[in-house]
């Protein structure tokens, strides 16, 4: 089987879990015997563009002529069975779907965000969940609020792109929804259920979990939508030391909140940004991982990392988190789900601390059954073969 994997990489200065997942998926597919032809572009290339190429850049989300020419050559050379698309913006354009179809190649797309509808892809604006553009022929609210890159002009271009490519998206042969929440988003957009497959991302197996540590760990981007403010509000409702340690790892615009909490309380430690070895060590030291976004986070990889390490997760009931934790799994959930509310989160913290040991085996089992790379790669190859 031959597959073209198409992806516009996000800038290296902007750490991207999506880039990492695409790279891992290519490795896993090749290990499974699939012949993969990467069709990758990077937003970092834009800095090296000629003035003429930069002048044409604003239209590339709608139609990127160079990308279509190069994709046509690649298809002609290899005659792939499937084109698997991830992110098309800005250098590939959704037009790659039309190019593949022109050559008789079916298209699978993994949906990593809400950009079929939302110009920012997040359903989040001004510190709150926003779905103002749902159901609109043109996302005028995105233009008014400058939702794409803080620019009214660029937001108008992206809103126009989404309107122009509505028929393109509806022509995709199979959608891979990372969670049940994304599947519902696609149904709401008008995609028939028989063209949607739920297949989450997987991560490499870190090995047998270490014995549970103590306390709680929050790691990720320190930004408003990731919920570090919500977490600290809930944490302060308990006396200093009552819950064991809270370790916060990461970086971002709300770093000052984490540093202030660590200075204020003896039970809060700010670890700063961590490399992969540092994350692994932090996971070994904790009993519970906290994932508490205030937006519909699609598939926070930190949850899968926690489950792989045998750490149950306390998360908010938004986006993909209930699915990841297995809130409706008959075998039992691998954590606790609460509303994105400080009082609800504060009330759940003692329960999580007291019962972490009971749920830890369920966490590892859920990883092995649902997110192990062998499992998700078999699912992906099955999607391809049924095209």
Secondary structure, 3 states (H helix, E strand, C coil): CEEEEEEEECCCCCCCHHHHHHHHHHHHHHHCCCEEEEEEEEHHHHHHCCHHHHHHHHHCCCCCHHHHHHHHHHHHHHCCCEEEECCCCCCCCCHHHHHHHHCCCEEEEEECCCCCCCCCCCCEECCEECCCCCCCCCCHHHHHCCCCCCCHHHHHHHHHHHHHCHHHHCCCCEEEECCHHHHHHHHHHCCCHHHEEECCCCECCCCCCCCCCCCEEEECCCCHHHCHHHHHHHHCCCCCCCCCCEEEECCCCCHHHHHHHHHHCCCEEEEECCCHHHHHHHHHHCCEEEECCCCCCCCCHHHHHHHHCCCEEEEECCCCHHHHHCCCCCCCCCEEEECCCHHHHHHHHHHHHHHHHHHHHHHHHHHHHHHEHHHHHHHHHHHHHCC
